[in-house]
Amino acid sequence: MPIENRDDAWQIDAAHQNGFFDGWPNPPSPKTHLALLQNSDCVVIAFDLDRDVVAGYVTAVTDHVLCACIPLLEVLPAYRRQGIGPNLFHRVLTLLDGFYMVDLQCDEHMQTFYENRGMHKSRGMMLRRYEYQSGHPSHGQSGPVTPTKNFTAPNPFPDPSTTANPPVT
Ligand SMILES: CC(C)(COP(=O)(O)OP(=O)(O)OC[C@H]1O[C@@H](n2cnc3c(N)ncnc32)[C@H](O)[C@@H]1OP(=O)(O)O)[C@@H](O)C(=O)NCCC(=O)NCCS
């Protein structure tokens, strides 16, 4: 089955994606899922061209300067064990090239996967508001904020000699 990596989440519609958030007791709806894809700074979608469905995706959110976070990576159960997850993760790390910090939270059994891709174990903290596991009613209503198509990692420390209009200090 031909799988294509895409970064045009704004061209997907909710009918293309079902079955994600496997095992979540109160999963976001396909519409809410689409809203979070479209509002992420950076998203890569593995799209099954034959069946016209999203087979997997990864999202990243950033401050556009130093820090990036990868909140979600998932491949539908029927598409697992074909290299799609590693491929998505490789692609998102490439898109985030230039960020000083790239962080994520994961279960212990996933740590080797991320270590094999250059990440290091660390201590972390988290908060989960389970009443909003499927999404807050007022979130994601305004549509995509920034198209991810032209997302490029910023250079936080540009060389002043190559900056056309250096800031006036
Ligand atoms: C984890 C996940 C994205 C892997 O995607 P996939 O396309 O099935 O990955 P593949 O099996 O083709 O890739 C093989 C690699 O993934 C690792 N892997 C796959 N499933 C894994 C699992 N359940 N636990 C730990 N590692 C796993 C393999 O060990 C292998 O790692 P290596 O290349 O470093 O040796 C997928 O199983 C998934 O969506 N799981 C549910 C959501 C989830 O746990 N996401 C991660 C959030 S931190």
The ligand as an SDF file (V2000), in Angstrom:
LIG
                    3D

 48 50  0  0  0  0  0  0  0  0999 V2000
    4.9700    3.5690   18.6430 C   0  0  0  0  0  0  0  0  0  0  0  0
    4.4280    3.5870   17.2230 C   0  0  0  0  0  0  0  0  0  0  0  0
    4.3060    5.0200   16.7150 C   0  0  0  0  0  0  0  0  0  0  0  0
    5.4420    2.8270   16.3300 C   0  0  0  0  0  0  0  0  0  0  0  0
    5.0350    2.9610   14.9810 O   0  0  0  0  0  0  0  0  0  0  0  0
    5.2400    1.7780   13.9400 P   0  0  0  0  0  0  0  0  0  0  0  0
    5.0400    2.3570   12.5900 O   0  0  0  0  0  0  0  0  0  0  0  0
    4.3880    0.6150   14.2780 O   0  0  0  0  0  0  0  0  0  0  0  0
    6.7540    1.4200   14.1940 O   0  0  0  0  0  0  0  0  0  0  0  0
    7.5400    0.1530   13.6090 P   0  0  0  0  0  0  0  0  0  0  0  0
    7.1610   -1.0850   14.3610 O   0  0  0  0  0  0  0  0  0  0  0  0
    7.4020    0.0860   12.1370 O   0  0  0  0  0  0  0  0  0  0  0  0
    9.0220    0.6120   13.9570 O   0  0  0  0  0  0  0  0  0  0  0  0
    9.9370   -0.1890   14.6000 C   0  0  0  0  0  0  0  0  0  0  0  0
   10.5790    0.5750   15.7200 C   0  0  0  0  0  0  0  0  0  0  0  0
    9.5660    1.0570   16.6400 O   0  0  0  0  0  0  0  0  0  0  0  0
    9.7110    0.3850   17.8950 C   0  0  0  0  0  0  0  0  0  0  0  0
    8.3660    0.1080   18.4160 N   0  0  0  0  0  0  0  0  0  0  0  0
    7.2700   -0.1860   17.6990 C   0  0  0  0  0  0  0  0  0  0  0  0
    6.2300   -0.3730   18.5360 N   0  0  0  0  0  0  0  0  0  0  0  0
    6.7050   -0.1930   19.8020 C   0  0  0  0  0  0  0  0  0  0  0  0
    6.1320   -0.2690   21.1090 C   0  0  0  0  0  0  0  0  0  0  0  0
    4.8410   -0.5640   21.2860 N   0  0  0  0  0  0  0  0  0  0  0  0
    6.9150   -0.0250   22.1630 N   0  0  0  0  0  0  0  0  0  0  0  0
    8.2150    0.2850   22.0150 C   0  0  0  0  0  0  0  0  0  0  0  0
    8.8230    0.3710   20.8150 N   0  0  0  0  0  0  0  0  0  0  0  0
    8.0700    0.1170   19.7290 C   0  0  0  0  0  0  0  0  0  0  0  0
   10.4880   -0.8630   17.5600 C   0  0  0  0  0  0  0  0  0  0  0  0
   11.1640   -1.3580   18.7070 O   0  0  0  0  0  0  0  0  0  0  0  0
   11.4600   -0.3440   16.5210 C   0  0  0  0  0  0  0  0  0  0  0  0
   12.4480    0.4420   17.1170 O   0  0  0  0  0  0  0  0  0  0  0  0
   13.9420    0.4890   16.5150 P   0  0  0  0  0  0  0  0  0  0  0  0
   13.8050    0.8870   15.0510 O   0  0  0  0  0  0  0  0  0  0  0  0
   14.6250    1.5500   17.3380 O   0  0  0  0  0  0  0  0  0  0  0  0
   14.5150   -0.8840   16.6800 O   0  0  0  0  0  0  0  0  0  0  0  0
    3.0620    2.8490   17.1280 C   0  0  0  0  0  0  0  0  0  0  0  0
    3.1950    1.5440   17.6700 O   0  0  0  0  0  0  0  0  0  0  0  0
    1.9400    3.5620   17.8440 C   0  0  0  0  0  0  0  0  0  0  0  0
    1.2800    4.4170   17.2540 O   0  0  0  0  0  0  0  0  0  0  0  0
    1.7090    3.2150   19.1430 N   0  0  0  0  0  0  0  0  0  0  0  0
    0.6270    3.8430   19.9310 C   0  0  0  0  0  0  0  0  0  0  0  0
    0.8900    5.3170   20.2280 C   0  0  0  0  0  0  0  0  0  0  0  0
    2.2180    5.5120   20.9090 C   0  0  0  0  0  0  0  0  0  0  0  0
    2.6220    4.7830   21.8000 O   0  0  0  0  0  0  0  0  0  0  0  0
    2.9200    6.5560   20.4480 N   0  0  0  0  0  0  0  0  0  0  0  0
    4.1770    6.9700   21.0090 C   0  0  0  0  0  0  0  0  0  0  0  0
    3.9330    8.1080   21.9400 C   0  0  0  0  0  0  0  0  0  0  0  0
    5.3940    8.4890   22.8950 S   0  0  0  0  0  0  0  0  0  0  0  0
  1  2  1  0
  2  3  1  0
  2  4  1  0
  2 36  1  0
  4  5  1  0
  5  6  1  0
  6  7  2  0
  6  8  1  0
  6  9  1  0
  9 10  1  0
 10 11  2  0
 10 12  1  0
 10 13  1  0
 13 14  1  0
 14 15  1  0
 15 16  1  0
 15 30  1  0
 16 17  1  0
 17 18  1  0
 17 28  1  0
 18 19  1  0
 18 27  1  0
 19 20  2  0
 20 21  1  0
 21 22  1  0
 21 27  2  0
 22 23  1  0
 22 24  2  0
 24 25  1  0
 25 26  2  0
 26 27  1  0
 28 29  1  0
 28 30  1  0
 30 31  1  0
 31 32  1  0
 32 33  2  0
 32 34  1  0
 32 35  1  0
 36 37  1  0
 36 38  1  0
 38 39  2  0
 38 40  1  0
 40 41  1  0
 41 42  1  0
 42 43  1  0
 43 44  2  0
 43 45  1  0
 45 46  1  0
 46 47  1  0
 47 48  1  0
M  END
$$$$
